[in-house]
Amino acid sequence: LAPRLKEWEQFLAEEALSNQELEFETVCAVFTAIFMGYIVFHDFSE
């Protein structure tokens, strides 16, 4: 899961750099995705 998130973060970072006006939305989307992924992963591991 971790390597996958790393790739996704890098991809989104590059997208944000090429599209500055969408940076805020991208950051929000990244944090939401990571937060949701953490919750799902946490629920699965219990």
Secondary structure as a PSIPRED ss2 file (coil, helix, strand):
# PSIPRED VFORMAT (PSIPRED V4.0)

   1 L C   1.000  0.000  0.000
   2 A H   0.000  1.000  0.000
   3 P H   0.000  1.000  0.000
   4 R H   0.000  1.000  0.000
   5 L H   0.000  1.000  0.000
   6 K H   0.000  1.000  0.000
   7 E H   0.000  1.000  0.000
   8 W H   0.000  1.000  0.000
   9 E H   0.000  1.000  0.000
  10 Q H   0.000  1.000  0.000
  11 F H   0.000  1.000  0.000
  12 L H   0.000  1.000  0.000
  13 A H   0.000  1.000  0.000
  14 E H   0.000  1.000  0.000
  15 E H   0.000  1.000  0.000
  16 A H   0.000  1.000  0.000
  17 L H   0.000  1.000  0.000
  18 S H   0.000  1.000  0.000
  19 N C   1.000  0.000  0.000
  20 Q H   0.000  1.000  0.000
  21 E H   0.000  1.000  0.000
  22 L H   0.000  1.000  0.000
  23 E H   0.000  1.000  0.000
  24 F H   0.000  1.000  0.000
  25 E H   0.000  1.000  0.000
  26 T H   0.000  1.000  0.000
  27 V H   0.000  1.000  0.000
  28 C H   0.000  1.000  0.000
  29 A H   0.000  1.000  0.000
  30 V H   0.000  1.000  0.000
  31 F H   0.000  1.000  0.000
  32 T H   0.000  1.000  0.000
  33 A H   0.000  1.000  0.000
  34 I H   0.000  1.000  0.000
  35 F H   0.000  1.000  0.000
  36 M H   0.000  1.000  0.000
  37 G H   0.000  1.000  0.000
  38 Y H   0.000  1.000  0.000
  39 I H   0.000  1.000  0.000
  40 V H   0.000  1.000  0.000
  41 F H   0.000  1.000  0.000
  42 H H   0.000  1.000  0.000
  43 D H   0.000  1.000  0.000
  44 F H   0.000  1.000  0.000
  45 S H   0.000  1.000  0.000
  46 E C   1.000  0.000  0.000
